[in-house]
Amino acid sequence: MARKSIGIVMNGVTGRMGYRQHLLRSILAIREQGGLRLADGTDLWPEPVLVGRSEAKLRDLAARHGLDAWTTDLDEALARPGVEVYFDAQVTGARVAAIRKAVAAGKHVYTEKPLADDLEGALALAKLADESGIKHGVVQDKLFLPGLLKLKRLIDGGFFGRILSVRGEFGYWVFEGDWQEAQRPSWNYRAEDGGGIILDMFCHWRYVLDAIAQVRSVQALGATHVPERVDEDGKPYEATADDAAYGIFELDGGIVAQINSSWTTRVFRDELVEFQVDGTEGSAVAGLRRCRVQHRSMTPKPVWNPDLPATEDFRAQWQEIPDNTVFDNGFKTQWEMFLRHVTEDAPFSWDFYAGARGVQLAELGLQAWREGRRIEVPELRR
Ligand SMILES: NC(=O)c1ccc[n+]([C@@H]2O[C@H](COP(=O)([O-])OP(=O)(O)OC[C@H]3O[C@@H](n4cnc5c(N)ncnc54)[C@H](O)[C@@H]3O)[C@@H](O)[C@H]2O)c1
């Protein structure tokens, strides 16, 4: 079978997301499966060029995976022959400047979210990318989670009747870094470095909610529950960013969504994120992988009586949605779609404008918190 190589500059591959989800679970996984089979029968073969700040880390990482293309010089990477795509998984604050360079070099761009740390920056990038005629995309991985794909299947099949409300719980305890190492990087807890859970998670909630119905307004209360943490070098620092957010969103059709996002809560759930959708005909609880439903005809009739212990096993009254298909890693699925978009012009809807909509919700969420009010979410036009 004919094989066609495509050079991909991957910036930020020494980081958590860049390494695990994008290099290992996406690009190297595509190579392990023999490449990406295109419509004309060609196998597309991604050739990553690893970019980062630390020579030692890059050398080690490349050697570990039998790769030889790496550099700490982004301009040099972009100038290499065969490079067509730039990918960015750096800290959010470093993103815009690097993407601008890639666009100027005429590369197609795929990036982690948030696209920028404010809406103005995100829209300027989207406009620049369009004017330059490059193809662009933003990671929207939650859409490709098995649990949310099952939820989408239910929506598309009309399971819910009229959807009334959505309740989301996301979060887990992120250690402070003193007596146990923190499992997230310290920049996440510093506003001046692009941290904060609203900027991080509202980008995701935008596309998760829009897939149910268009988001029309936001109210949010943020909090910095843990004001001091300890960084990667064991040094205490002041947490200047929100580590929890309590949001209410109005969607088209009168649907009310509430989502709690927290790095300061302990998990008493089945998965790290769960969404309950209640409709007139039935309800569903979707997580990362699972999705359970209760149809109207199967709904029990509990009666409030605090004098007696609960006699019903409420969780047992739900039914599990079957997989009915094989789910691949969501990051890899979206990578494959973006590469098809670049090479054979396949449709791809998660472009920089979609990324900007995520940043818009985060920005309005922060404003709603600051001003203590409900804010409408205007439609973003191209
Ligand atoms: N899609 C998702 O579910 C998801 C999840 C977590 C993070 N993210 C996003 O991915 C990006 C990276 O997050 P992460 O958790 O992998 O972070 P990380 O700290 O583990 O990695 C950050 C990367 O950026 C590089 N970098 C460049 N300039 C830097 C600077 N000035 N300071 C520190 N690092 C710098 C680092 O070398 C490293 O490779 C962020 O934009 C974040 O919002 C997305």
The ligand as an SDF file (V2000), in Angstrom:
LIG
                    3D

 44 48  0  0  0  0  0  0  0  0999 V2000
   -8.1600   18.5050   26.7040 N   0  0  0  0  0  0  0  0  0  0  0  0
   -8.0100   18.2770   27.9890 C   0  0  0  0  0  0  0  0  0  0  0  0
   -8.7650   17.5280   28.5890 O   0  0  0  0  0  0  0  0  0  0  0  0
   -6.9220   18.9670   28.7450 C   0  0  0  0  0  0  0  0  0  0  0  0
   -6.5630   18.4980   30.0170 C   0  0  0  0  0  0  0  0  0  0  0  0
   -5.5250   19.1390   30.6900 C   0  0  0  0  0  0  0  0  0  0  0  0
   -4.8680   20.2030   30.1080 C   0  0  0  0  0  0  0  0  0  0  0  0
   -5.2390   20.6450   28.8810 N   0  0  0  0  0  0  0  0  0  0  0  0
   -4.5470   21.7890   28.2520 C   0  0  0  0  0  0  0  0  0  0  0  0
   -3.2870   21.3470   27.7660 O   0  0  0  0  0  0  0  0  0  0  0  0
   -2.3070   22.3590   27.9510 C   0  0  0  0  0  0  0  0  0  0  0  0
   -1.1270   21.7760   28.7360 C   0  0  0  0  0  0  0  0  0  0  0  0
   -1.5630   21.3370   29.9960 O   0  0  0  0  0  0  0  0  0  0  0  0
   -0.7550   20.2260   30.8310 P   0  0  0  0  0  0  0  0  0  0  0  0
   -1.6370   19.8570   31.9580 O   0  0  0  0  0  0  0  0  0  0  0  0
   -0.2400   19.2060   29.9280 O   0  0  0  0  0  0  0  0  0  0  0  0
    0.4460   21.1150   31.3920 O   0  0  0  0  0  0  0  0  0  0  0  0
    1.9790   20.7040   31.7220 P   0  0  0  0  0  0  0  0  0  0  0  0
    2.4630   21.7220   32.6740 O   0  0  0  0  0  0  0  0  0  0  0  0
    2.0670   19.2580   32.0980 O   0  0  0  0  0  0  0  0  0  0  0  0
    2.7170   20.8720   30.3280 O   0  0  0  0  0  0  0  0  0  0  0  0
    2.9640   22.1480   29.8120 C   0  0  0  0  0  0  0  0  0  0  0  0
    3.9020   22.0970   28.6170 C   0  0  0  0  0  0  0  0  0  0  0  0
    4.1540   23.4530   28.1900 O   0  0  0  0  0  0  0  0  0  0  0  0
    5.5450   23.6870   28.1210 C   0  0  0  0  0  0  0  0  0  0  0  0
    5.8080   25.1110   28.4300 N   0  0  0  0  0  0  0  0  0  0  0  0
    6.0520   26.0760   27.5260 C   0  0  0  0  0  0  0  0  0  0  0  0
    6.2350   27.2620   28.1100 N   0  0  0  0  0  0  0  0  0  0  0  0
    6.1000   27.0520   29.4330 C   0  0  0  0  0  0  0  0  0  0  0  0
    6.1690   27.9060   30.5640 C   0  0  0  0  0  0  0  0  0  0  0  0
    6.4260   29.2170   30.4380 N   0  0  0  0  0  0  0  0  0  0  0  0
    5.9720   27.3540   31.7820 N   0  0  0  0  0  0  0  0  0  0  0  0
    5.7050   26.0490   31.9360 C   0  0  0  0  0  0  0  0  0  0  0  0
    5.6150   25.1820   30.8750 N   0  0  0  0  0  0  0  0  0  0  0  0
    5.8250   25.6960   29.6450 C   0  0  0  0  0  0  0  0  0  0  0  0
    6.1670   22.7060   29.0940 C   0  0  0  0  0  0  0  0  0  0  0  0
    7.4790   22.4520   28.7310 O   0  0  0  0  0  0  0  0  0  0  0  0
    5.2580   21.4830   28.9330 C   0  0  0  0  0  0  0  0  0  0  0  0
    5.6850   20.7140   27.8310 O   0  0  0  0  0  0  0  0  0  0  0  0
   -3.0100   23.5190   28.6480 C   0  0  0  0  0  0  0  0  0  0  0  0
   -3.3570   24.5010   27.7100 O   0  0  0  0  0  0  0  0  0  0  0  0
   -4.2720   22.8940   29.2220 C   0  0  0  0  0  0  0  0  0  0  0  0
   -5.3470   23.8080   29.2970 O   0  0  0  0  0  0  0  0  0  0  0  0
   -6.2400   20.0380   28.2050 C   0  0  0  0  0  0  0  0  0  0  0  0
  1  2  1  0
  2  3  2  0
  2  4  1  0
  4  5  1  0
  4 44  2  0
  5  6  2  0
  6  7  1  0
  7  8  2  0
  8  9  1  0
  8 44  1  0
  9 10  1  0
  9 42  1  0
 10 11  1  0
 11 12  1  0
 11 40  1  0
 12 13  1  0
 13 14  1  0
 14 15  2  0
 14 16  1  0
 14 17  1  0
 17 18  1  0
 18 19  2  0
 18 20  1  0
 18 21  1  0
 21 22  1  0
 22 23  1  0
 23 24  1  0
 23 38  1  0
 24 25  1  0
 25 26  1  0
 25 36  1  0
 26 27  1  0
 26 35  1  0
 27 28  2  0
 28 29  1  0
 29 30  1  0
 29 35  2  0
 30 31  1  0
 30 32  2  0
 32 33  1  0
 33 34  2  0
 34 35  1  0
 36 37  1  0
 36 38  1  0
 38 39  1  0
 40 41  1  0
 40 42  1  0
 42 43  1  0
M  CHG  2   8   1  16  -1
M  END
$$$$
